[in-house]
Amino acid sequence: MNEPRLSGSSGSAGVTVVLLTPVVLALLAFAVLAGRVGTAHQDVVSAAQAAARAASLRQSPSAMVADARAAAETTLRDAGMACSSTAVQLASAGAGETVTATVSCQVALADLVDLAVPGQKTVTARASAPVDQYRGGA
């Protein structure tokens, strides 16, 4: 009629679930963090592209830097990036060839995943654009 139970096996499934739940949640949180860092990198790549293009349209070095910085900051702000510090560097590869913009954004990990994750991540990207031969003055 009734089969005898093995002693010591009752409740083991519940204990397993209780012990594995934090591990599964930690893996899920790590996956979300990795995805958000990837998205942040794409946003910084877009900012570097915008900065290079903006700089390629100007003639004077001071206007190039100002426009590149403004374009990068606008692109990052529109993407929702909360950079604690932003750096934009320009390099020219010769007269009338290309301009390269390097954009770095330091962002708190807590801002990326909306969790209390300590630390910061610096995301850096570089993009080049051909200098426009018919660019505007100044």
VMD Tcl script that builds the backbone (N, CA, C; Angstrom):
set m [mol new atoms 414]
animate dup $m
set s [atomselect $m all]
$s set {name element resname resid chain x y z} {
  {N N MET 1 A 0.808 -1.176 0.000}
  {CA C MET 1 A 0.000 0.000 0.000}
  {C C MET 1 A 0.863 1.256 0.000}
  {N N ASN 2 A 1.339 1.665 1.122}
  {CA C ASN 2 A 2.219 2.833 1.175}
  {C C ASN 2 A 3.673 2.371 1.107}
  {N N GLU 3 A 4.423 3.064 0.264}
  {CA C GLU 3 A 5.827 2.712 0.176}
  {C C GLU 3 A 6.580 3.426 1.287}
  {N N PRO 4 A 7.567 2.785 1.829}
  {CA C PRO 4 A 8.325 3.419 2.915}
  {C C PRO 4 A 9.205 4.555 2.376}
  {N N ARG 5 A 9.334 5.611 3.132}
  {CA C ARG 5 A 10.176 6.755 2.762}
  {C C ARG 5 A 11.603 6.497 3.214}
  {N N LEU 6 A 12.521 7.071 2.425}
  {CA C LEU 6 A 13.914 7.016 2.837}
  {C C LEU 6 A 14.143 8.122 3.851}
  {N N SER 7 A 14.797 7.828 4.903}
  {CA C SER 7 A 15.020 8.847 5.930}
  {C C SER 7 A 16.052 9.868 5.445}
  {N N GLY 8 A 15.842 11.127 5.788}
  {CA C GLY 8 A 16.775 12.193 5.454}
  {C C GLY 8 A 16.532 12.852 4.099}
  {N N SER 9 A 15.549 12.413 3.326}
  {CA C SER 9 A 15.336 13.023 2.018}
  {C C SER 9 A 14.163 13.987 1.993}
  {N N SER 10 A 13.431 14.090 3.035}
  {CA C SER 10 A 12.272 14.983 3.019}
  {C C SER 10 A 12.723 16.431 3.142}
  {N N GLY 11 A 12.178 17.295 2.264}
  {CA C GLY 11 A 12.480 18.721 2.317}
  {C C GLY 11 A 13.749 19.130 1.599}
  {N N SER 12 A 14.429 18.227 0.937}
  {CA C SER 12 A 15.693 18.592 0.297}
  {C C SER 12 A 15.473 19.492 -0.920}
  {N N ALA 13 A 14.354 19.360 -1.600}
  {CA C ALA 13 A 14.077 20.226 -2.747}
  {C C ALA 13 A 13.888 21.675 -2.298}
  {N N GLY 14 A 13.225 21.873 -1.205}
  {CA C GLY 14 A 13.026 23.227 -0.685}
  {C C GLY 14 A 14.341 23.867 -0.272}
  {N N VAL 15 A 15.205 23.112 0.334}
  {CA C VAL 15 A 16.508 23.631 0.751}
  {C C VAL 15 A 17.342 23.998 -0.475}
  {N N THR 16 A 17.273 23.179 -1.513}
  {CA C THR 16 A 18.009 23.452 -2.750}
  {C C THR 16 A 17.534 24.750 -3.385}
  {N N VAL 17 A 16.244 24.952 -3.442}
  {CA C VAL 17 A 15.696 26.185 -4.013}
  {C C VAL 17 A 16.144 27.397 -3.203}
  {N N VAL 18 A 16.110 27.289 -1.894}
  {CA C VAL 18 A 16.511 28.396 -1.027}
  {C C VAL 18 A 17.984 28.720 -1.213}
  {N N LEU 19 A 18.818 27.706 -1.392}
  {CA C LEU 19 A 20.249 27.943 -1.537}
  {C C LEU 19 A 20.620 28.446 -2.940}
  {N N LEU 20 A 19.900 28.044 -3.958}
  {CA C LEU 20 A 20.243 28.447 -5.318}
  {C C LEU 20 A 19.642 29.789 -5.749}
  {N N THR 21 A 18.613 30.249 -5.073}
  {CA C THR 21 A 17.969 31.509 -5.452}
  {C C THR 21 A 18.939 32.693 -5.436}
  {N N PRO 22 A 19.750 32.898 -4.389}
  {CA C PRO 22 A 20.693 34.029 -4.431}
  {C C PRO 22 A 21.726 33.906 -5.559}
  {N N VAL 23 A 22.142 32.684 -5.864}
  {CA C VAL 23 A 23.112 32.486 -6.939}
  {C C VAL 23 A 22.488 32.881 -8.281}
  {N N VAL 24 A 21.274 32.458 -8.525}
  {CA C VAL 24 A 20.588 32.791 -9.776}
  {C C VAL 24 A 20.360 34.301 -9.873}
  {N N LEU 25 A 19.980 34.934 -8.779}
  {CA C LEU 25 A 19.761 36.384 -8.781}
  {C C LEU 25 A 21.068 37.135 -9.028}
  {N N ALA 26 A 22.168 36.666 -8.459}
  {CA C ALA 26 A 23.469 37.301 -8.682}
  {C C ALA 26 A 23.887 37.181 -10.146}
  {N N LEU 27 A 23.674 36.023 -10.744}
  {CA C LEU 27 A 23.993 35.851 -12.160}
  {C C LEU 27 A 23.129 36.751 -13.036}
  {N N LEU 28 A 21.878 36.885 -12.688}
  {CA C LEU 28 A 20.979 37.768 -13.430}
  {C C LEU 28 A 21.423 39.222 -13.317}
  {N N ALA 29 A 21.802 39.647 -12.111}
  {CA C ALA 29 A 22.279 41.017 -11.904}
  {C C ALA 29 A 23.564 41.268 -12.699}
  {N N PHE 30 A 24.461 40.279 -12.728}
  {CA C PHE 30 A 25.690 40.419 -13.504}
  {C C PHE 30 A 25.387 40.543 -14.997}
  {N N ALA 31 A 24.438 39.779 -15.484}
  {CA C ALA 31 A 24.064 39.852 -16.899}
  {C C ALA 31 A 23.494 41.228 -17.239}
  {N N VAL 32 A 22.679 41.769 -16.353}
  {CA C VAL 32 A 22.115 43.113 -16.572}
  {C C VAL 32 A 23.236 44.151 -16.576}
  {N N LEU 33 A 24.168 44.039 -15.636}
  {CA C LEU 33 A 25.291 44.981 -15.569}
  {C C LEU 33 A 26.133 44.902 -16.838}
  {N N ALA 34 A 26.430 43.706 -17.304}
  {CA C ALA 34 A 27.221 43.550 -18.529}
  {C C ALA 34 A 26.501 44.158 -19.732}
  {N N GLY 35 A 25.211 43.967 -19.813}
  {CA C GLY 35 A 24.436 44.557 -20.903}
  {C C GLY 35 A 24.430 46.065 -20.853}
  {N N ARG 36 A 24.300 46.626 -19.661}
  {CA C ARG 36 A 24.282 48.084 -19.513}
  {C C ARG 36 A 25.648 48.700 -19.818}
  {N N VAL 37 A 26.734 48.003 -19.465}
  {CA C VAL 37 A 28.066 48.501 -19.810}
  {C C VAL 37 A 28.236 48.494 -21.332}
  {N N GLY 38 A 27.726 47.467 -21.990}
  {CA C GLY 38 A 27.767 47.419 -23.451}
  {C C GLY 38 A 26.988 48.554 -24.078}
  {N N THR 39 A 25.830 48.853 -23.536}
  {CA C THR 39 A 25.022 49.968 -24.032}
  {C C THR 39 A 25.738 51.299 -23.797}
  {N N ALA 40 A 26.376 51.436 -22.646}
  {CA C ALA 40 A 27.134 52.660 -22.355}
  {C C ALA 40 A 28.278 52.827 -23.348}
  {N N HIS 41 A 28.935 51.737 -23.697}
  {CA C HIS 41 A 30.019 51.819 -24.674}
  {C C HIS 41 A 29.488 52.283 -26.031}
  {N N GLN 42 A 28.348 51.771 -26.434}
  {CA C GLN 42 A 27.755 52.208 -27.709}
  {C C GLN 42 A 27.401 53.696 -27.676}
  {N N ASP 43 A 26.929 54.174 -26.534}
  {CA C ASP 43 A 26.609 55.596 -26.406}
  {C C ASP 43 A 27.872 56.456 -26.525}
  {N N VAL 44 A 28.976 55.992 -25.956}
  {CA C VAL 44 A 30.233 56.740 -26.039}
  {C C VAL 44 A 30.792 56.678 -27.457}
  {N N VAL 45 A 30.617 55.565 -28.159}
  {CA C VAL 45 A 31.016 55.479 -29.567}
  {C C VAL 45 A 30.246 56.509 -30.386}
  {N N SER 46 A 28.949 56.623 -30.143}
  {CA C SER 46 A 28.139 57.625 -30.848}
  {C C SER 46 A 28.622 59.044 -30.546}
  {N N ALA 47 A 28.998 59.283 -29.298}
  {CA C ALA 47 A 29.505 60.608 -28.923}
  {C C ALA 47 A 30.837 60.890 -29.610}
  {N N ALA 48 A 31.694 59.893 -29.716}
  {CA C ALA 48 A 32.977 60.084 -30.404}
  {C C ALA 48 A 32.759 60.366 -31.886}
  {N N GLN 49 A 31.818 59.676 -32.504}
  {CA C GLN 49 A 31.507 59.928 -33.914}
  {C C GLN 49 A 30.971 61.348 -34.113}
  {N N ALA 50 A 30.092 61.767 -33.221}
  {CA C ALA 50 A 29.542 63.126 -33.322}
  {C C ALA 50 A 30.637 64.171 -33.106}
  {N N ALA 51 A 31.541 63.921 -32.169}
  {CA C ALA 51 A 32.625 64.862 -31.892}
  {C C ALA 51 A 33.571 64.964 -33.079}
  {N N ALA 52 A 33.912 63.829 -33.683}
  {CA C ALA 52 A 34.814 63.849 -34.843}
  {C C ALA 52 A 34.172 64.598 -36.010}
  {N N ARG 53 A 32.917 64.342 -36.233}
  {CA C ARG 53 A 32.228 65.022 -37.345}
  {C C ARG 53 A 32.117 66.521 -37.084}
  {N N ALA 54 A 31.791 66.909 -35.877}
  {CA C ALA 54 A 31.682 68.336 -35.561}
  {C C ALA 54 A 33.032 69.033 -35.721}
  {N N ALA 55 A 34.093 68.380 -35.288}
  {CA C ALA 55 A 35.422 68.980 -35.403}
  {C C ALA 55 A 35.866 69.073 -36.859}
  {N N SER 56 A 35.436 68.132 -37.677}
  {CA C SER 56 A 35.863 68.120 -39.084}
  {C C SER 56 A 35.245 69.256 -39.892}
  {N N LEU 57 A 34.244 69.903 -39.334}
  {CA C LEU 57 A 33.554 70.976 -40.052}
  {C C LEU 57 A 34.123 72.363 -39.756}
  {N N ARG 58 A 35.081 72.471 -38.842}
  {CA C ARG 58 A 35.612 73.776 -38.434}
  {C C ARG 58 A 37.063 73.931 -38.876}
  {N N GLN 59 A 37.526 75.191 -38.981}
  {CA C GLN 59 A 38.895 75.448 -39.421}
  {C C GLN 59 A 39.841 75.714 -38.261}
  {N N SER 60 A 39.446 76.545 -37.341}
  {CA C SER 60 A 40.376 76.900 -36.271}
  {C C SER 60 A 40.407 75.808 -35.203}
  {N N PRO 61 A 41.579 75.553 -34.638}
  {CA C PRO 61 A 41.695 74.506 -33.619}
  {C C PRO 61 A 40.805 74.745 -32.396}
  {N N SER 62 A 40.677 76.005 -31.977}
  {CA C SER 62 A 39.845 76.268 -30.797}
  {C C SER 62 A 38.368 75.976 -31.088}
  {N N ALA 63 A 37.915 76.315 -32.301}
  {CA C ALA 63 A 36.523 76.025 -32.672}
  {C C ALA 63 A 36.307 74.523 -32.824}
  {N N MET 64 A 37.324 73.825 -33.319}
  {CA C MET 64 A 37.227 72.368 -33.449}
  {C C MET 64 A 37.010 71.717 -32.085}
  {N N VAL 65 A 37.815 72.129 -31.119}
  {CA C VAL 65 A 37.722 71.551 -29.771}
  {C C VAL 65 A 36.384 71.893 -29.131}
  {N N ALA 66 A 35.966 73.141 -29.250}
  {CA C ALA 66 A 34.704 73.564 -28.634}
  {C C ALA 66 A 33.516 72.819 -29.239}
  {N N ASP 67 A 33.482 72.713 -30.563}
  {CA C ASP 67 A 32.373 72.024 -31.215}
  {C C ASP 67 A 32.389 70.518 -30.923}
  {N N ALA 68 A 33.577 69.941 -30.886}
  {CA C ALA 68 A 33.678 68.505 -30.591}
  {C C ALA 68 A 33.183 68.213 -29.180}
  {N N ARG 69 A 33.592 69.036 -28.239}
  {CA C ARG 69 A 33.163 68.832 -26.846}
  {C C ARG 69 A 31.646 69.007 -26.723}
  {N N ALA 70 A 31.107 70.044 -27.355}
  {CA C ALA 70 A 29.662 70.286 -27.284}
  {C C ALA 70 A 28.882 69.131 -27.919}
  {N N ALA 71 A 29.362 68.632 -29.049}
  {CA C ALA 71 A 28.669 67.523 -29.724}
  {C C ALA 71 A 28.710 66.261 -28.878}
  {N N ALA 72 A 29.854 65.970 -28.271}
  {CA C ALA 72 A 29.974 64.771 -27.433}
  {C C ALA 72 A 29.064 64.869 -26.210}
  {N N GLU 73 A 29.078 66.015 -25.540}
  {CA C GLU 73 A 28.253 66.180 -24.344}
  {C C GLU 73 A 26.763 66.114 -24.676}
  {N N THR 74 A 26.366 66.702 -25.792}
  {CA C THR 74 A 24.958 66.656 -26.198}
  {C C THR 74 A 24.533 65.226 -26.503}
  {N N THR 75 A 25.382 64.493 -27.215}
  {CA C THR 75 A 25.057 63.109 -27.559}
  {C C THR 75 A 24.940 62.244 -26.304}
  {N N LEU 76 A 25.865 62.411 -25.367}
  {CA C LEU 76 A 25.807 61.628 -24.121}
  {C C LEU 76 A 24.578 62.002 -23.295}
  {N N ARG 77 A 24.274 63.294 -23.228}
  {CA C ARG 77 A 23.103 63.739 -22.460}
  {C C ARG 77 A 21.820 63.196 -23.088}
  {N N ASP 78 A 21.720 63.242 -24.421}
  {CA C ASP 78 A 20.525 62.735 -25.103}
  {C C ASP 78 A 20.367 61.224 -24.925}
  {N N ALA 79 A 21.478 60.522 -24.752}
  {CA C ALA 79 A 21.433 59.073 -24.537}
  {C C ALA 79 A 21.121 58.716 -23.084}
  {N N GLY 80 A 21.104 59.719 -22.210}
  {CA C GLY 80 A 20.808 59.462 -20.809}
  {C C GLY 80 A 22.006 59.048 -19.987}
  {N N MET 81 A 23.202 59.286 -20.494}
  {CA C MET 81 A 24.421 58.939 -19.760}
  {C C MET 81 A 24.702 59.999 -18.709}
  {N N ALA 82 A 24.928 59.563 -17.485}
  {CA C ALA 82 A 25.256 60.475 -16.393}
  {C C ALA 82 A 26.750 60.353 -16.097}
  {N N CYS 83 A 27.565 61.024 -16.908}
  {CA C CYS 83 A 29.018 60.960 -16.740}
  {C C CYS 83 A 29.435 61.871 -15.584}
  {N N SER 84 A 30.243 61.327 -14.672}
  {CA C SER 84 A 30.766 62.186 -13.607}
  {C C SER 84 A 31.894 63.052 -14.153}
  {N N SER 85 A 32.581 62.573 -15.184}
  {CA C SER 85 A 33.558 63.400 -15.896}
  {C C SER 85 A 33.604 62.948 -17.349}
  {N N THR 86 A 33.781 63.920 -18.227}
  {CA C THR 86 A 33.848 63.649 -19.656}
  {C C THR 86 A 35.102 64.294 -20.207}
  {N N ALA 87 A 35.849 63.547 -21.011}
  {CA C ALA 87 A 37.055 64.078 -21.648}
  {C C ALA 87 A 36.935 63.882 -23.152}
  {N N VAL 88 A 37.284 64.937 -23.895}
  {CA C VAL 88 A 37.277 64.874 -25.362}
  {C C VAL 88 A 38.644 65.332 -25.836}
  {N N GLN 89 A 39.320 64.474 -26.591}
  {CA C GLN 89 A 40.630 64.806 -27.140}
  {C C GLN 89 A 40.570 64.684 -28.654}
  {N N LEU 90 A 41.248 65.604 -29.328}
  {CA C LEU 90 A 41.278 65.596 -30.788}
  {C C LEU 90 A 42.699 65.388 -31.279}
  {N N ALA 91 A 42.816 64.683 -32.381}
  {CA C ALA 91 A 44.102 64.503 -33.057}
  {C C ALA 91 A 43.847 64.618 -34.548}
  {N N SER 92 A 44.750 65.312 -35.221}
  {CA C SER 92 A 44.611 65.480 -36.659}
  {C C SER 92 A 45.686 64.650 -37.349}
  {N N ALA 93 A 45.315 63.991 -38.435}
  {CA C ALA 93 A 46.243 63.119 -39.152}
  {C C ALA 93 A 46.841 63.824 -40.360}
  {N N GLY 94 A 47.034 65.100 -40.295}
  {CA C GLY 94 A 47.626 65.828 -41.407}
  {C C GLY 94 A 46.648 66.820 -42.001}
  {N N ALA 95 A 47.192 67.728 -42.773}
  {CA C ALA 95 A 46.385 68.796 -43.359}
  {C C ALA 95 A 45.373 68.215 -44.343}
  {N N GLY 96 A 44.100 68.459 -44.086}
  {CA C GLY 96 A 43.048 68.060 -44.992}
  {C C GLY 96 A 42.753 66.580 -45.063}
  {N N GLU 97 A 43.171 65.795 -44.086}
  {CA C GLU 97 A 42.919 64.352 -44.154}
  {C C GLU 97 A 41.801 63.926 -43.212}
  {N N THR 98 A 42.134 63.643 -41.961}
  {CA C THR 98 A 41.123 63.197 -40.998}
  {C C THR 98 A 41.361 63.851 -39.648}
  {N N VAL 99 A 40.315 63.869 -38.864}
  {CA C VAL 99 A 40.409 64.281 -37.471}
  {C C VAL 99 A 39.856 63.132 -36.634}
  {N N THR 100 A 40.555 62.819 -35.554}
  {CA C THR 100 A 40.160 61.717 -34.682}
  {C C THR 100 A 39.777 62.274 -33.318}
  {N N ALA 101 A 38.612 61.866 -32.841}
  {CA C ALA 101 A 38.129 62.283 -31.524}
  {C C ALA 101 A 38.124 61.074 -30.595}
  {N N THR 102 A 38.661 61.276 -29.399}
  {CA C THR 102 A 38.627 60.255 -28.357}
  {C C THR 102 A 37.773 60.798 -27.221}
  {N N VAL 103 A 36.722 60.076 -26.885}
  {CA C VAL 103 A 35.795 60.510 -25.840}
  {C C VAL 103 A 35.851 59.499 -24.704}
  {N N SER 104 A 36.017 59.999 -23.483}
  {CA C SER 104 A 36.007 59.165 -22.282}
  {C C SER 104 A 34.917 59.663 -21.348}
  {N N CYS 105 A 34.170 58.717 -20.803}
  {CA C CYS 105 A 33.082 59.038 -19.884}
  {C C CYS 105 A 33.234 58.157 -18.653}
  {N N GLN 106 A 33.345 58.781 -17.492}
  {CA C GLN 106 A 33.427 58.023 -16.248}
  {C C GLN 106 A 32.028 57.993 -15.635}
  {N N VAL 107 A 31.497 56.790 -15.452}
  {CA C VAL 107 A 30.126 56.643 -14.978}
  {C C VAL 107 A 30.104 55.700 -13.777}
  {N N ALA 108 A 29.264 56.017 -12.807}
  {CA C ALA 108 A 29.107 55.161 -11.635}
  {C C ALA 108 A 28.321 53.915 -12.025}
  {N N LEU 109 A 28.762 52.759 -11.559}
  {CA C LEU 109 A 28.065 51.513 -11.873}
  {C C LEU 109 A 26.638 51.524 -11.335}
  {N N ALA 110 A 26.419 52.210 -10.224}
  {CA C ALA 110 A 25.068 52.305 -9.668}
  {C C ALA 110 A 24.131 53.034 -10.623}
  {N N ASP 111 A 24.658 53.990 -11.397}
  {CA C ASP 111 A 23.828 54.705 -12.368}
  {C C ASP 111 A 23.471 53.825 -13.558}
  {N N LEU 112 A 24.314 52.843 -13.850}
  {CA C LEU 112 A 24.047 51.979 -14.996}
  {C C LEU 112 A 22.919 50.993 -14.724}
  {N N VAL 113 A 22.890 50.416 -13.525}
  {CA C VAL 113 A 21.923 49.346 -13.258}
  {C C VAL 113 A 20.850 49.714 -12.245}
  {N N ASP 114 A 20.868 50.926 -11.742}
  {CA C ASP 114 A 19.889 51.380 -10.744}
  {C C ASP 114 A 19.866 50.490 -9.507}
  {N N LEU 115 A 21.026 49.945 -9.161}
  {CA C LEU 115 A 21.195 49.167 -7.944}
  {C C LEU 115 A 22.367 49.755 -7.174}
  {N N ALA 116 A 22.508 49.362 -5.934}
  {CA C ALA 116 A 23.601 49.868 -5.105}
  {C C ALA 116 A 24.885 49.093 -5.403}
  {N N VAL 117 A 25.414 49.266 -6.627}
  {CA C VAL 117 A 26.648 48.606 -7.027}
  {C C VAL 117 A 27.784 49.612 -6.849}
  {N N PRO 118 A 28.797 49.280 -6.054}
  {CA C PRO 118 A 29.885 50.239 -5.845}
  {C C PRO 118 A 30.829 50.289 -7.042}
  {N N GLY 119 A 31.530 51.397 -7.171}
  {CA C GLY 119 A 32.563 51.511 -8.189}
  {C C GLY 119 A 32.166 52.373 -9.365}
  {N N GLN 120 A 33.176 52.655 -10.189}
  {CA C GLN 120 A 32.967 53.447 -11.398}
  {C C GLN 120 A 33.640 52.750 -12.567}
  {N N LYS 121 A 33.180 53.080 -13.749}
  {CA C LYS 121 A 33.725 52.505 -14.978}
  {C C LYS 121 A 34.014 53.647 -15.936}
  {N N THR 122 A 35.214 53.645 -16.513}
  {CA C THR 122 A 35.542 54.627 -17.537}
  {C C THR 122 A 35.369 53.960 -18.887}
  {N N VAL 123 A 34.493 54.535 -19.692}
  {CA C VAL 123 A 34.206 54.011 -21.017}
  {C C VAL 123 A 34.835 54.970 -22.024}
  {N N THR 124 A 35.659 54.430 -22.923}
  {CA C THR 124 A 36.379 55.249 -23.888}
  {C C THR 124 A 36.131 54.730 -25.295}
  {N N ALA 125 A 35.981 55.659 -26.235}
  {CA C ALA 125 A 35.798 55.287 -27.638}
  {C C ALA 125 A 36.507 56.312 -28.518}
  {N N ARG 126 A 36.881 55.866 -29.707}
  {CA C ARG 126 A 37.589 56.722 -30.658}
  {C C ARG 126 A 36.898 56.622 -32.010}
  {N N ALA 127 A 36.797 57.762 -32.692}
  {CA C ALA 127 A 36.203 57.790 -34.035}
  {C C ALA 127 A 36.929 58.828 -34.875}
  {N N SER 128 A 36.958 58.590 -36.159}
  {CA C SER 128 A 37.605 59.516 -37.095}
  {C C SER 128 A 36.599 59.968 -38.141}
  {N N ALA 129 A 36.861 61.156 -38.668}
  {CA C ALA 129 A 36.019 61.704 -39.734}
  {C C ALA 129 A 36.910 62.459 -40.708}
  {N N PRO 130 A 36.596 62.389 -41.985}
  {CA C PRO 130 A 37.387 63.167 -42.955}
  {C C PRO 130 A 37.115 64.646 -42.784}
  {N N VAL 131 A 38.167 65.428 -42.924}
  {CA C VAL 131 A 38.009 66.865 -42.798}
  {C C VAL 131 A 37.312 67.399 -44.040}
  {N N ASP 132 A 36.275 68.179 -43.819}
  {CA C ASP 132 A 35.496 68.764 -44.918}
  {C C ASP 132 A 36.315 69.854 -45.583}
  {N N GLN 133 A 36.575 69.722 -46.877}
  {CA C GLN 133 A 37.370 70.721 -47.592}
  {C C GLN 133 A 36.657 72.058 -47.690}
  {N N TYR 134 A 35.344 72.064 -47.625}
  {CA C TYR 134 A 34.556 73.283 -47.773}
  {C C TYR 134 A 33.958 73.719 -46.437}
  {N N ARG 135 A 34.661 73.409 -45.369}
  {CA C ARG 135 A 34.154 73.717 -44.029}
  {C C ARG 135 A 34.059 75.217 -43.806}
  {N N GLY 136 A 33.245 75.558 -42.806}
  {CA C GLY 136 A 33.019 76.964 -42.503}
  {C C GLY 136 A 34.218 77.613 -41.857}
  {N N GLY 137 A 34.210 78.906 -41.829}
  {CA C GLY 137 A 35.290 79.658 -41.212}
  {C C GLY 137 A 35.236 79.586 -39.707}
  {N N ALA 138 A 36.291 80.070 -39.069}
  {CA C ALA 138 A 36.451 80.132 -37.611}
  {C C ALA 138 A 36.386 78.778 -37.087}
}
mol reanalyze $m
mol bondsrecalc $m
mol representation Tube
mol addrep $m
